[in-house]
Amino acid sequence: MELSIKLLIYTHAFFGGIGLVSGLMSIFVKKGGFNHKKAGKVFSYSMVISALISLVIAILPNHENTFLFLIGVFTIYLVLAGNRALTLKNASKLKADWIDKTISALMLFASLIMIVIGIIGLIRHNNSAILFIFFGGFGAFLSLNDFYIFKTFKQKKNAWLMNHYGRMIGALIASITAFLVAALNIGTLTIWISPTILGTAYIIYWNQKLNKKSKPETLKS
C-alpha cells in the first residue's frame, strides 16, 4: 500500500513540476502567441492531473490531509475557471452558462468549508488554522467575483481576459507555493502566503493594464 502511495506522490510531484515550468514559460512568452497557448495547455493539463492525484493522496490511510484536499480543489477550480473564460472571448458567447456557474459555486462552497475549519482551529488554538481562513477567504472572494464578472462581460471589453489571467496566474501561484513548501521543505506561514500576495499584485497590475486598453480613448488611438 505504501509503495502505491509513494508512486502517487512522485507522480503528483512530477506533474506539478511540469506545471510549474510550463506556467512560468507561459508568462514570459508573448501573450496569445503560439508558444503561450502551447505552454498554457501543458500547464492546465499538468496542474489538473497533479491536483486530482493530491485529492486521492489526501484521503488515503495515514496520509489524511484536509488542507491538501481543499487546496487541490482550489487549484482545479482556478485552472477550469481560467480556461472557461476563453470560451467567452467571442461576442456571441459573452454569457456564462451553467458550467461556469457550477464551477464557481463549488469553489464558494469549498471556501466556506475552509473558513469554518479555520475558525474552529483558531478557537482550539491551532495557529496553522489561519491558512484555512486565508485561502478560504481568497477562494470565496474569487468565486463571488466570478458571479459579478458574469454580469459584466458585455459591459467590459476585456472582462474575459482579466478573468483568464487572474485564474491562471492564481493556479501558477498554487504551483509555486507547492514547490516551496513540498520540494524545498519550507513550510513557514510566510512561505505559504507570500506567493499569493505577490501573485495578487501581478494580477492587479495586469487588470489595470487591460482596463486602460478598454477605455474608448485608448481604443481610438
DRENMAR-509221 format. One record per atom (N, C-alpha, C, O): residue in one letter; x, y, z. Coordinates in nm, 2 decimals, padded with zeros to 4 digits. Layout:
 residu     c1     c2     c3
      A      X      Y      Z
...
//
This chain:
 residu     c1     c2     c3
      M  00.08 -00.12  00.00
      M  00.00  00.00  00.00
      M  00.09  00.13  00.00
      M  00.06  00.22 -00.08
      E  00.19  00.13  00.09
      E  00.27  00.24  00.10
      E  00.35  00.27 -00.03
      E  00.38  00.38 -00.07
      L  00.39  00.16 -00.10
      L  00.46  00.17 -00.22
      L  00.37  00.24 -00.33
      L  00.42  00.32 -00.41
      S  00.24  00.20 -00.33
      S  00.15  00.27 -00.42
      S  00.13  00.41 -00.39
      S  00.12  00.50 -00.48
      I  00.13  00.44 -00.26
      I  00.11  00.58 -00.22
      I  00.23  00.67 -00.26
      I  00.22  00.78 -00.31
      K  00.35  00.61 -00.24
      K  00.47  00.68 -00.28
      K  00.47  00.71 -00.43
      K  00.51  00.81 -00.48
      L  00.43  00.61 -00.51
      L  00.42  00.63 -00.65
      L  00.32  00.74 -00.69
      L  00.35  00.82 -00.78
      L  00.21  00.75 -00.62
      L  00.12  00.86 -00.64
      L  00.18  00.99 -00.60
      L  00.16  01.09 -00.68
      I  00.25  00.99 -00.49
      I  00.32  01.12 -00.45
      I  00.42  01.16 -00.55
      I  00.43  01.28 -00.59
      Y  00.50  01.07 -00.60
      Y  00.60  01.10 -00.71
      Y  00.54  01.15 -00.84
      Y  00.59  01.24 -00.90
      T  00.43  01.09 -00.87
      T  00.36  01.12 -00.99
      T  00.29  01.26 -00.98
      T  00.30  01.35 -01.07
      H  00.24  01.29 -00.86
      H  00.18  01.42 -00.83
      H  00.29  01.53 -00.84
      H  00.27  01.63 -00.90
      A  00.41  01.50 -00.78
      A  00.52  01.59 -00.78
      A  00.57  01.62 -00.93
      A  00.61  01.73 -00.97
      F  00.57  01.51 -01.01
      F  00.62  01.51 -01.14
      F  00.53  01.61 -01.23
      F  00.58  01.70 -01.29
      F  00.40  01.59 -01.22
      F  00.31  01.67 -01.30
      F  00.31  01.81 -01.24
      F  00.29  01.91 -01.32
      G  00.33  01.83 -01.11
      G  00.33  01.96 -01.05
      G  00.46  02.03 -01.10
      G  00.45  02.15 -01.13
      G  00.57  01.96 -01.12
      G  00.69  02.03 -01.17
      G  00.67  02.07 -01.31
      G  00.72  02.18 -01.35
      I  00.61  01.99 -01.39
      I  00.58  02.02 -01.53
      I  00.49  02.15 -01.54
      I  00.51  02.24 -01.62
      G  00.39  02.15 -01.45
      G  00.30  02.26 -01.44
      G  00.38  02.39 -01.40
      G  00.35  02.50 -01.46
      L  00.47  02.38 -01.31
      L  00.54  02.50 -01.27
      L  00.63  02.55 -01.38
      L  00.62  02.67 -01.41
      V  00.70  02.47 -01.45
      V  00.79  02.51 -01.56
      V  00.71  02.57 -01.68
      V  00.74  02.68 -01.73
      S  00.60  02.50 -01.72
      S  00.52  02.54 -01.83
      S  00.44  02.67 -01.79
      S  00.42  02.76 -01.88
      G  00.40  02.68 -01.67
      G  00.33  02.80 -01.62
      G  00.42  02.93 -01.63
      G  00.38  03.03 -01.67
      L  00.55  02.91 -01.59
      L  00.64  03.02 -01.59
      L  00.67  03.06 -01.74
      L  00.69  03.17 -01.77
      M  00.68  02.96 -01.82
      M  00.70  02.98 -01.97
      M  00.59  03.06 -02.03
      M  00.61  03.15 -02.11
      S  00.47  03.03 -01.99
      S  00.35  03.10 -02.05
      S  00.35  03.25 -02.01
      S  00.29  03.33 -02.08
      I  00.41  03.28 -01.90
      I  00.41  03.42 -01.85
      I  00.52  03.50 -01.93
      I  00.49  03.62 -01.97
      F  00.63  03.44 -01.96
      F  00.74  03.52 -02.02
      F  00.74  03.52 -02.18
      F  00.80  03.60 -02.24
      V  00.66  03.44 -02.24
      V  00.64  03.44 -02.38
      V  00.53  03.54 -02.42
      V  00.46  03.58 -02.33
      K  00.52  03.57 -02.55
      K  00.42  03.67 -02.60
      K  00.28  03.61 -02.57
      K  00.25  03.50 -02.61
      K  00.20  03.70 -02.50
      K  00.06  03.66 -02.47
      K -00.02  03.64 -02.59
      K -00.02  03.72 -02.68
      G -00.09  03.53 -02.60
      G -00.18  03.50 -02.71
      G -00.11  03.43 -02.83
      G -00.17  03.39 -02.92
      G  00.02  03.42 -02.82
      G  00.10  03.36 -02.93
      G  00.10  03.21 -02.92
      G  00.04  03.15 -02.83
      F  00.16  03.15 -03.02
      F  00.16  03.00 -03.03
      F  00.23  02.94 -02.91
      F  00.17  02.85 -02.85
      N  00.34  02.99 -02.87
      N  00.41  02.93 -02.75
      N  00.33  02.95 -02.62
      N  00.33  02.86 -02.53
      H  00.27  03.06 -02.61
      H  00.19  03.09 -02.49
      H  00.07  02.99 -02.48
      H  00.04  02.94 -02.38
      K  00.01  02.97 -02.59
      K -00.11  02.87 -02.60
      K -00.06  02.73 -02.57
      K -00.13  02.66 -02.49
      K  00.05  02.69 -02.63
      K  00.10  02.55 -02.60
      K  00.14  02.54 -02.46
      K  00.11  02.44 -02.40
      A  00.22  02.63 -02.41
      A  00.26  02.62 -02.27
      A  00.14  02.63 -02.17
      A  00.14  02.56 -02.07
      G  00.04  02.70 -02.21
      G -00.08  02.71 -02.13
      G -00.16  02.58 -02.12
      G -00.21  02.54 -02.02
      K -00.16  02.51 -02.24
      K -00.23  02.38 -02.24
      K -00.15  02.28 -02.16
      K -00.21  02.20 -02.08
      V -00.02  02.27 -02.17
      V  00.06  02.18 -02.09
      V  00.04  02.21 -01.94
      V  00.03  02.12 -01.86
      F  00.04  02.34 -01.91
      F  00.02  02.39 -01.77
      F -00.11  02.34 -01.72
      F -00.12  02.29 -01.60
      S -00.22  02.36 -01.79
      S -00.35  02.33 -01.75
      S -00.37  02.18 -01.72
      S -00.42  02.14 -01.62
      Y -00.33  02.10 -01.82
      Y -00.34  01.95 -01.80
      Y -00.25  01.90 -01.69
      Y -00.30  01.82 -01.61
      S -00.13  01.95 -01.68
      S -00.04  01.91 -01.57
      S -00.09  01.94 -01.43
      S -00.09  01.86 -01.34
      M -00.14  02.06 -01.42
      M -00.19  02.11 -01.29
      M -00.32  02.03 -01.25
      M -00.34  02.00 -01.13
      V -00.41  02.01 -01.34
      V -00.53  01.93 -01.31
      V -00.50  01.79 -01.27
      V -00.55  01.74 -01.17
      I -00.41  01.72 -01.34
      I -00.37  01.59 -01.31
      I -00.30  01.58 -01.17
      I -00.33  01.50 -01.09
      S -00.21  01.68 -01.15
      S -00.14  01.68 -01.02
      S -00.24  01.71 -00.90
      S -00.23  01.64 -00.80
      A -00.33  01.80 -00.93
      A -00.43  01.83 -00.82
      A -00.53  01.71 -00.80
      A -00.56  01.68 -00.68
      L -00.57  01.64 -00.90
      L -00.66  01.53 -00.89
      L -00.59  01.42 -00.80
      L -00.65  01.35 -00.72
      I -00.46  01.40 -00.83
      I -00.38  01.30 -00.76
      I -00.37  01.34 -00.61
      I -00.38  01.25 -00.52
      S -00.36  01.47 -00.59
      S -00.35  01.52 -00.45
      S -00.48  01.49 -00.37
      S -00.47  01.47 -00.25
      L -00.59  01.49 -00.44
      L -00.72  01.46 -00.38
      L -00.72  01.32 -00.33
      L -00.77  01.29 -00.22
      V -00.66  01.23 -00.41
      V -00.66  01.09 -00.37
      V -00.57  01.07 -00.25
      V -00.60  01.00 -00.16
      I -00.45  01.13 -00.26
      I -00.35  01.11 -00.16
      I -00.40  01.16 -00.02
      I -00.38  01.10  00.08
      A -00.47  01.27 -00.03
      A -00.52  01.34  00.09
      A -00.63  01.26  00.17
      A -00.66  01.29  00.28
      I -00.68  01.15  00.11
      I -00.79  01.07  00.18
      I -00.74  00.93  00.21
      I -00.81  00.85  00.26
      L -00.61  00.90  00.17
      L -00.56  00.77  00.19
      L -00.52  00.75  00.34
      L -00.48  00.85  00.41
      P -00.52  00.63  00.39
      P -00.48  00.60  00.53
      P -00.35  00.65  00.57
      P -00.25  00.63  00.49
      N -00.33  00.71  00.68
      N -00.21  00.77  00.73
      N -00.16  00.89  00.65
      N -00.05  00.94  00.67
      H -00.24  00.93  00.55
      H -00.20  01.05  00.47
      H -00.31  01.15  00.46
      H -00.31  01.24  00.38
      E -00.41  01.13  00.55
      E -00.53  01.22  00.55
      E -00.48  01.37  00.57
      E -00.41  01.40  00.67
      N -00.53  01.45  00.49
      N -00.49  01.59  00.49
      N -00.60  01.68  00.43
      N -00.61  01.70  00.31
      T -00.68  01.73  00.52
      T -00.79  01.81  00.48
      T -00.75  01.94  00.40
      T -00.81  01.97  00.30
      F -00.64  02.00  00.45
      F -00.59  02.12  00.38
      F -00.54  02.09  00.24
      F -00.57  02.16  00.15
      L -00.47  01.98  00.22
      L -00.42  01.94  00.09
      L -00.53  01.91  00.00
      L -00.53  01.95 -00.12
      F -00.64  01.85  00.05
      F -00.75  01.82 -00.03
      F -00.82  01.94 -00.08
      F -00.85  01.95 -00.20
      L -00.84  02.04  00.01
      L -00.91  02.16 -00.03
      L -00.83  02.25 -00.12
      L -00.88  02.32 -00.21
      I -00.69  02.25 -00.10
      I -00.61  02.32 -00.19
      I -00.61  02.26 -00.33
      I -00.60  02.33 -00.43
      G -00.62  02.13 -00.34
      G -00.63  02.06 -00.46
      G -00.76  02.10 -00.54
      G -00.76  02.13 -00.66
      V -00.87  02.11 -00.46
      V -01.00  02.16 -00.52
      V -00.98  02.30 -00.57
      V -01.03  02.34 -00.67
      F -00.91  02.39 -00.49
      F -00.88  02.53 -00.52
      F -00.81  02.54 -00.66
      F -00.84  02.62 -00.74
      T -00.71  02.45 -00.67
      T -00.62  02.45 -00.79
      T -00.70  02.41 -00.91
      T -00.69  02.48 -01.02
      I -00.78  02.31 -00.90
      I -00.87  02.26 -01.01
      I -00.96  02.37 -01.05
      I -00.98  02.40 -01.17
      Y -01.02  02.44 -00.95
      Y -01.11  02.55 -00.98
      Y -01.04  02.66 -01.06
      Y -01.10  02.71 -01.16
      L -00.92  02.70 -01.02
      L -00.85  02.81 -01.09
      L -00.82  02.77 -01.23
      L -00.84  02.86 -01.32
      V -00.78  02.65 -01.26
      V -00.75  02.61 -01.40
      V -00.87  02.60 -01.48
      V -00.88  02.65 -01.59
      L -00.98  02.54 -01.43
      L -01.10  02.53 -01.50
      L -01.17  02.66 -01.53
      L -01.21  02.69 -01.64
      A -01.17  02.75 -01.43
      A -01.23  02.88 -01.45
      A -01.15  02.97 -01.54
      A -01.20  03.04 -01.62
      G -01.02  02.95 -01.54
      G -00.93  03.03 -01.62
      G -00.95  02.99 -01.77
      G -00.94  03.08 -01.86
      N -00.96  02.86 -01.79
      N -00.98  02.81 -01.93
      N -01.12  02.84 -01.98
      N -01.14  02.87 -02.10
      R -01.22  02.83 -01.89
      R -01.36  02.86 -01.93
      R -01.37  03.00 -01.98
      R -01.46  03.03 -02.06
      A -01.29  03.09 -01.92
      A -01.30  03.24 -01.95
      A -01.27  03.25 -02.10
      A -01.32  03.35 -02.16
      L -01.19  03.17 -02.16
      L -01.15  03.18 -02.30
      L -01.27  03.15 -02.39
      L -01.28  03.20 -02.50
      T -01.37  03.07 -02.34
      T -01.49  03.04 -02.43
      T -01.58  03.17 -02.44
      T -01.67  03.17 -02.52
      L -01.56  03.27 -02.35
      L -01.64  03.39 -02.36
      L -01.57  03.50 -02.44
      L -01.62  03.61 -02.44
      K -01.47  03.46 -02.51
      K -01.40  03.56 -02.59
      K -01.48  03.62 -02.70
      K -01.48  03.74 -02.72
      N -01.55  03.54 -02.77
      N -01.63  03.58 -02.89
      N -01.76  03.66 -02.84
      N -01.82  03.62 -02.74
      A -01.79  03.76 -02.91
      A -01.91  03.84 -02.87
      A -02.04  03.75 -02.86
      A -02.12  03.78 -02.78
      S -02.05  03.65 -02.94
      S -02.17  03.57 -02.94
      S -02.18  03.48 -02.82
      S -02.28  03.42 -02.79
      K -02.07  03.47 -02.74
      K -02.06  03.38 -02.63
      K -02.04  03.46 -02.50
      K -02.00  03.40 -02.40
      L -02.07  03.59 -02.50
      L -02.05  03.67 -02.38
      L -02.16  03.65 -02.28
      L -02.23  03.74 -02.23
      K -02.17  03.52 -02.24
      K -02.27  03.49 -02.13
      K -02.23  03.36 -02.07
      K -02.20  03.26 -02.13
      A -02.21  03.36 -01.94
      A -02.17  03.24 -01.86
      A -02.29  03.14 -01.86
      A -02.41  03.18 -01.85
      D -02.26  03.01 -01.87
      D -02.36  02.91 -01.87
      D -02.36  02.84 -01.74
      D -02.28  02.88 -01.64
      W -02.43  02.73 -01.73
      W -02.44  02.65 -01.60
      W -02.31  02.59 -01.56
      W -02.29  02.57 -01.44
      I -02.22  02.56 -01.66
      I -02.09  02.50 -01.62
      I -02.01  02.60 -01.55
      I -01.95  02.57 -01.44
      D -02.00  02.73 -01.60
      D -01.93  02.83 -01.54
      D -01.98  02.86 -01.39
      D -01.90  02.87 -01.30
      K -02.11  02.87 -01.38
      K -02.17  02.90 -01.25
      K -02.15  02.78 -01.15
      K -02.13  02.80 -01.03
      T -02.15  02.66 -01.20
      T -02.13  02.54 -01.12
      T -01.99  02.54 -01.06
      T -01.97  02.51 -00.94
      I -01.89  02.56 -01.15
      I -01.75  02.57 -01.11
      I -01.73  02.67 -01.00
      I -01.67  02.64 -00.90
      S -01.79  02.79 -01.01
      S -01.77  02.89 -00.91
      S -01.85  02.86 -00.79
      S -01.80  02.89 -00.68
      A -01.97  02.80 -00.80
      A -02.05  02.77 -00.68
      A -01.98  02.66 -00.60
      A -01.98  02.67 -00.47
      L -01.92  02.56 -00.66
      L -01.85  02.46 -00.59
      L -01.73  02.52 -00.52
      L -01.70  02.47 -00.40
      M -01.66  02.61 -00.58
      M -01.54  02.67 -00.52
      M -01.59  02.76 -00.40
      M -01.52  02.76 -00.29
      L -01.70  02.82 -00.41
      L -01.75  02.90 -00.30
      L -01.78  02.81 -00.18
      L -01.76  02.85 -00.07
      F -01.85  02.70 -00.21
      F -01.88  02.60 -00.10
      F -01.76  02.55 -00.03
      F -01.75  02.54  00.09
      A -01.65  02.51 -00.11
      A -01.53  02.46 -00.06
      A -01.46  02.57  00.03
      A -01.40  02.54  00.13
      S -01.47  02.70 -00.02
      S -01.41  02.81  00.05
      S -01.47  02.83  00.19
      S -01.40  02.86  00.29
      L -01.60  02.82  00.19
      L -01.68  02.84  00.32
      L -01.64  02.73  00.42
      L -01.63  02.75  00.54
      I -01.62  02.61  00.36
      I -01.57  02.50  00.45
      I -01.44  02.53  00.51
      I -01.41  02.50  00.63
      M -01.35  02.58  00.42
      M -01.21  02.61  00.47
      M -01.22  02.72  00.58
      M -01.15  02.71  00.68
      I -01.30  02.82  00.56
      I -01.32  02.93  00.66
      I -01.37  02.87  00.79
      I -01.32  02.91  00.90
      V -01.47  02.79  00.79
      V -01.53  02.73  00.91
      V -01.42  02.64  00.98
      V -01.41  02.65  01.10
      I -01.35  02.56  00.91
      I -01.24  02.48  00.97
      I -01.14  02.57  01.03
      I -01.09  02.54  01.14
      G -01.10  02.68  00.96
      G -01.01  02.77  01.02
      G -01.05  02.83  01.14
      G -00.97  02.85  01.24
      I -01.18  02.88  01.15
      I -01.23  02.94  01.27
      I -01.23  02.84  01.39
      I -01.19  02.88  01.50
      I -01.27  02.72  01.36
      I -01.27  02.61  01.46
      I -01.13  02.59  01.51
      I -01.11  02.57  01.63
      G -01.04  02.59  01.42
      G -00.90  02.56  01.45
      G -00.84  02.67  01.54
      G -00.77  02.65  01.64
      L -00.87  02.80  01.51
      L -00.83  02.91  01.59
      L -00.88  02.91  01.73
      L -00.82  02.94  01.83
      I -01.01  02.87  01.74
      I -01.07  02.85  01.87
      I -01.00  02.75  01.96
      I -00.99  02.76  02.08
      R -00.95  02.65  01.89
      R -00.87  02.54  01.95
      R -00.73  02.57  01.96
      R -00.64  02.49  02.00
      H -00.69  02.70  01.93
      H -00.55  02.75  01.94
      H -00.46  02.68  01.85
      H -00.34  02.65  01.89
      N -00.50  02.64  01.73
      N -00.42  02.59  01.63
      N -00.37  02.70  01.53
      N -00.45  02.74  01.45
      N -00.25  02.74  01.55
      N -00.20  02.85  01.47
      N -00.20  02.83  01.32
      N -00.22  02.93  01.24
      S -00.18  02.71  01.27
      S -00.19  02.68  01.13
      S -00.32  02.70  01.07
      S -00.34  02.70  00.95
      A -00.43  02.71  01.15
      A -00.56  02.72  01.10
      A -00.58  02.85  01.03
      A -00.68  02.87  00.95
      I -00.49  02.95  01.05
      I -00.50  03.08  00.98
      I -00.49  03.06  00.83
      I -00.54  03.13  00.75
      L -00.42  02.95  00.79
      L -00.41  02.92  00.65
      L -00.54  02.88  00.58
      L -00.57  02.92  00.47
      F -00.62  02.81  00.66
      F -00.76  02.78  00.61
      F -00.84  02.90  00.59
      F -00.91  02.92  00.49
      I -00.83  03.00  00.68
      I -00.90  03.12  00.67
      I -00.85  03.21  00.56
      I -00.93  03.26  00.48
      F -00.72  03.21  00.54
      F -00.66  03.29  00.44
      F -00.70  03.24  00.30
      F -00.75  03.32  00.22
      F -00.67  03.11  00.27
      F -00.71  03.06  00.14
      F -00.86  03.04  00.12
      F -00.91  03.06  00.01
      G -00.93  03.02  00.23
      G -01.08  03.01  00.22
      G -01.13  03.15  00.18
      G -01.22  03.16  00.10
      G -01.08  03.25  00.25
      G -01.13  03.39  00.22
      G -01.09  03.43  00.07
      G -01.17  03.49  00.01
      F -00.97  03.39  00.03
      F -00.93  03.42 -00.11
      F -01.01  03.35 -00.21
      F -01.05  03.41 -00.31
      G -01.04  03.22 -00.18
      G -01.13  03.15 -00.27
      G -01.27  03.20 -00.28
      G -01.33  03.20 -00.38
      A -01.32  03.24 -00.16
      A -01.46  03.30 -00.16
      A -01.46  03.43 -00.23
      A -01.56  03.46 -00.31
      F -01.36  03.51 -00.22
      F -01.35  03.64 -00.29
      F -01.35  03.61 -00.44
      F -01.43  03.68 -00.52
      L -01.27  03.52 -00.49
      L -01.26  03.49 -00.63
      L -01.39  03.43 -00.69
      L -01.44  03.48 -00.79
      S -01.45  03.34 -00.62
      S -01.57  03.28 -00.67
      S -01.69  03.38 -00.67
      S -01.77  03.37 -00.76
      L -01.70  03.46 -00.56
      L -01.80  03.56 -00.56
      L -01.78  03.66 -00.67
      L -01.87  03.71 -00.73
      N -01.65  03.70 -00.70
      N -01.62  03.79 -00.80
      N -01.66  03.73 -00.94
      N -01.69  03.81 -01.03
      D -01.65  03.60 -00.95
      D -01.69  03.53 -01.08
      D -01.83  03.57 -01.11
      D -01.86  03.61 -01.23
      F -01.92  03.56 -01.02
      F -02.06  03.59 -01.04
      F -02.08  03.74 -01.08
      F -02.17  03.77 -01.16
      Y -02.00  03.83 -01.02
      Y -02.01  03.97 -01.06
      Y -01.96  03.98 -01.21
      Y -02.02  04.05 -01.29
      I -01.85  03.92 -01.24
      I -01.79  03.93 -01.37
      I -01.89  03.87 -01.48
      I -01.90  03.92 -01.59
      F -01.96  03.76 -01.44
      F -02.05  03.70 -01.53
      F -02.16  03.80 -01.58
      F -02.21  03.79 -01.69
      K -02.19  03.90 -01.49
      K -02.29  04.00 -01.53
      K -02.23  04.12 -01.60
      K -02.31  04.20 -01.66
      T -02.10  04.13 -01.61
      T -02.04  04.25 -01.67
      T -01.96  04.22 -01.79
      T -01.89  04.30 -01.85
      F -01.96  04.09 -01.84
      F -01.89  04.05 -01.96
      F -01.92  04.14 -02.08
      F -01.83  04.18 -02.15
      K -02.05  04.18 -02.09
      K -02.09  04.25 -02.21
      K -02.05  04.40 -02.19
      K -02.04  04.47 -02.29
      Q -02.04  04.45 -02.07
      Q -02.00  04.59 -02.04
      Q -01.85  04.61 -02.05
      Q -01.81  04.72 -02.09
      K -01.77  04.51 -02.02
      K -01.63  04.53 -02.02
      K -01.56  04.45 -02.13
      K -01.58  04.33 -02.14
      K -01.50  04.52 -02.22
      K -01.44  04.46 -02.34
      K -01.34  04.34 -02.30
      K -01.35  04.24 -02.37
      N -01.26  04.36 -02.20
      N -01.16  04.27 -02.17
      N -01.19  04.19 -02.04
      N -01.10  04.13 -01.98
      A -01.32  04.18 -02.01
      A -01.35  04.11 -01.88
      A -01.31  03.96 -01.89
      A -01.26  03.91 -01.79
      W -01.33  03.90 -02.00
      W -01.30  03.76 -02.02
      W -01.15  03.74 -02.00
      W -01.10  03.64 -01.94
      L -01.07  03.83 -02.05
      L -00.92  03.82 -02.05
      L -00.87  03.84 -01.91
      L -00.78  03.78 -01.86
      M -00.93  03.94 -01.83
      M -00.90  03.96 -01.70
      M -00.92  03.84 -01.61
      M -00.84  03.80 -01.53
      N -01.04  03.77 -01.64
      N -01.07  03.65 -01.56
      N -00.97  03.54 -01.59
      N -00.93  03.47 -01.51
      H -00.94  03.53 -01.72
      H -00.84  03.42 -01.76
      H -00.71  03.45 -01.70
      H -00.65  03.35 -01.64
      Y -00.65  03.57 -01.71
      Y -00.52  03.60 -01.65
      Y -00.53  03.57 -01.50
      Y -00.44  03.51 -01.44
      G -00.63  03.63 -01.43
      G -00.64  03.61 -01.29
      G -00.64  03.47 -01.24
      G -00.57  03.44 -01.14
      R -00.72  03.39 -01.30
      R -00.73  03.25 -01.25
      R -00.61  03.17 -01.29
      R -00.57  03.08 -01.21
      M -00.55  03.18 -01.41
      M -00.44  03.11 -01.45
      M -00.31  03.15 -01.36
      M -00.23  03.06 -01.33
      I -00.30  03.27 -01.34
      I -00.19  03.32 -01.25
      I -00.21  03.26 -01.11
      I -00.11  03.23 -01.04
      G -00.34  03.26 -01.07
      G -00.37  03.20 -00.94
      G -00.32  03.06 -00.93
      G -00.27  03.01 -00.83
      A -00.35  02.98 -01.04
      A -00.31  02.84 -01.04
      A -00.16  02.83 -01.04
      A -00.10  02.74 -00.98
      L -00.09  02.92 -01.11
      L  00.06  02.92 -01.10
      L  00.11  02.95 -00.96
      L  00.21  02.89 -00.92
      I  00.04  03.04 -00.89
      I  00.08  03.07 -00.75
      I  00.07  02.94 -00.67
      I  00.16  02.92 -00.59
      A -00.04  02.86 -00.69
      A -00.05  02.74 -00.62
      A  00.07  02.65 -00.65
      A  00.12  02.58 -00.56
      S  00.11  02.64 -00.77
      S  00.22  02.56 -00.81
      S  00.35  02.60 -00.75
      S  00.43  02.52 -00.70
      I  00.38  02.73 -00.75
      I  00.50  02.79 -00.68
      I  00.50  02.76 -00.53
      I  00.60  02.72 -00.48
      T  00.38  02.78 -00.47
      T  00.37  02.76 -00.33
      T  00.40  02.61 -00.29
      T  00.47  02.58 -00.20
      A  00.34  02.52 -00.37
      A  00.36  02.38 -00.35
      A  00.51  02.34 -00.37
      A  00.56  02.26 -00.29
      F  00.58  02.40 -00.46
      F  00.72  02.38 -00.48
      F  00.80  02.42 -00.36
      F  00.89  02.35 -00.31
      L  00.77  02.54 -00.31
      L  00.85  02.60 -00.20
      L  00.82  02.51 -00.07
      L  00.91  02.49  00.01
      V  00.70  02.47 -00.05
      V  00.66  02.40  00.07
      V  00.70  02.26  00.07
      V  00.76  02.21  00.16
      A  00.67  02.19 -00.04
      A  00.70  02.05 -00.05
      A  00.84  02.01 -00.10
      A  00.92  01.94 -00.03
      A  00.88  02.07 -00.22
      A  01.01  02.03 -00.27
      A  01.12  02.09 -00.19
      A  01.22  02.02 -00.17
      L  01.11  02.21 -00.14
      L  01.22  02.27 -00.07
      L  01.20  02.25  00.08
      L  01.28  02.29  00.16
      N  01.09  02.19  00.12
      N  01.06  02.16  00.26
      N  01.06  02.29  00.35
      N  01.11  02.29  00.46
      I  01.00  02.40  00.30
      I  00.99  02.52  00.37
      I  00.84  02.55  00.40
      I  00.77  02.59  00.31
      G  00.80  02.53  00.52
      G  00.65  02.53  00.55
      G  00.61  02.65  00.64
      G  00.51  02.63  00.71
      T  00.69  02.76  00.64
      T  00.65  02.87  00.73
      T  00.53  02.94  00.68
      T  00.49  02.93  00.56
      L  00.47  03.01  00.77
      L  00.35  03.09  00.73
      L  00.38  03.19  00.62
      L  00.30  03.21  00.53
      T  00.50  03.25  00.63
      T  00.54  03.35  00.53
      T  00.55  03.29  00.39
      T  00.51  03.35  00.29
      I  00.61  03.17  00.38
      I  00.62  03.10  00.25
      I  00.49  03.06  00.20
      I  00.47  03.07  00.07
      W  00.39  03.02  00.28
      W  00.26  02.98  00.24
      W  00.19  03.10  00.18
      W  00.12  03.09  00.07
      I  00.20  03.22  00.24
      I  00.12  03.34  00.20
      I  00.19  03.43  00.10
      I  00.12  03.49  00.01
      S  00.32  03.44  00.10
      S  00.39  03.53  00.02
      S  00.37  03.52 -00.13
      S  00.34  03.62 -00.20
      P  00.37  03.40 -00.19
      P  00.34  03.38 -00.33
      P  00.20  03.44 -00.37
      P  00.19  03.49 -00.48
      T  00.11  03.42 -00.28
      T -00.03  03.47 -00.31
      T -00.03  03.62 -00.31
      T -00.10  03.68 -00.40
      I  00.04  03.68 -00.22
      I  00.04  03.83 -00.21
      I  00.11  03.88 -00.33
      I  00.06  03.98 -00.40
      L  00.22  03.83 -00.37
      L  00.30  03.88 -00.49
      L  00.22  03.85 -00.62
      L  00.21  03.93 -00.71
      G  00.16  03.73 -00.62
      G  00.08  03.70 -00.74
      G -00.04  03.79 -00.76
      G -00.08  03.83 -00.87
      T -00.11  03.82 -00.65
      T -00.22  03.91 -00.65
      T -00.18  04.05 -00.70
      T -00.25  04.11 -00.77
      A -00.06  04.10 -00.66
      A -00.01  04.22 -00.70
      A  00.01  04.22 -00.86
      A -00.02  04.32 -00.92
      Y  00.06  04.11 -00.91
      Y  00.08  04.09 -01.05
      Y -00.05  04.09 -01.12
      Y -00.06  04.15 -01.23
      I -00.15  04.03 -01.07
      I -00.29  04.02 -01.13
      I -00.35  04.16 -01.13
      I -00.41  04.20 -01.23
      I -00.33  04.24 -01.03
      I -00.38  04.38 -01.02
      I -00.32  04.46 -01.13
      I -00.38  04.54 -01.19
      Y -00.18  04.44 -01.15
      Y -00.11  04.52 -01.25
      Y -00.17  04.49 -01.39
      Y -00.19  04.58 -01.47
      W -00.19  04.36 -01.42
      W -00.25  04.32 -01.55
      W -00.39  04.37 -01.57
      W -00.43  04.42 -01.68
      N -00.47  04.37 -01.46
      N -00.61  04.42 -01.47
      N -00.61  04.57 -01.50
      N -00.69  04.62 -01.58
      Q -00.52  04.65 -01.44
      Q -00.51  04.79 -01.46
      Q -00.47  04.82 -01.61
      Q -00.51  04.91 -01.67
      K -00.37  04.73 -01.65
      K -00.32  04.75 -01.79
      K -00.44  04.72 -01.89
      K -00.45  04.79 -01.99
      L -00.51  04.62 -01.87
      L -00.62  04.58 -01.95
      L -00.74  04.68 -01.95
      L -00.81  04.71 -02.05
      N -00.76  04.74 -01.83
      N -00.86  04.84 -01.81
      N -00.83  04.96 -01.90
      N -00.92  05.02 -01.95
      K -00.71  05.00 -01.90
      K -00.67  05.11 -01.98
      K -00.69  05.09 -02.13
      K -00.73  05.18 -02.21
      K -00.67  04.96 -02.17
      K -00.69  04.93 -02.31
      K -00.84  04.93 -02.35
      K -00.88  04.94 -02.46
      S -00.93  04.91 -02.24
      S -01.07  04.90 -02.26
      S -01.13  05.04 -02.28
      S -01.25  05.05 -02.32
      K -01.06  05.15 -02.24
      K -01.12  05.28 -02.24
      K -01.13  05.33 -02.39
      K -01.05  05.30 -02.47
      P -01.24  05.40 -02.42
      P -01.26  05.45 -02.56
      P -01.15  05.53 -02.61
      P -01.12  05.52 -02.73
      E -01.08  05.61 -02.52
      E -00.97  05.69 -02.58
      E -00.86  05.61 -02.63
      E -00.80  05.64 -02.73
      T -00.83  05.50 -02.55
      T -00.72  05.41 -02.59
      T -00.76  05.33 -02.72
      T -00.67  05.31 -02.80
      L -00.88  05.29 -02.73
      L -00.93  05.21 -02.84
      L -00.92  05.30 -02.97
      L -00.90  05.24 -03.08
      K -00.95  05.43 -02.96
      K -00.95  05.51 -03.08
      K -00.81  05.54 -03.13
      K -00.79  05.57 -03.25
      S -00.71  05.55 -03.04
      S -00.58  05.59 -03.07
      S -00.51  05.48 -03.15
      S -00.39  05.50 -03.19
//
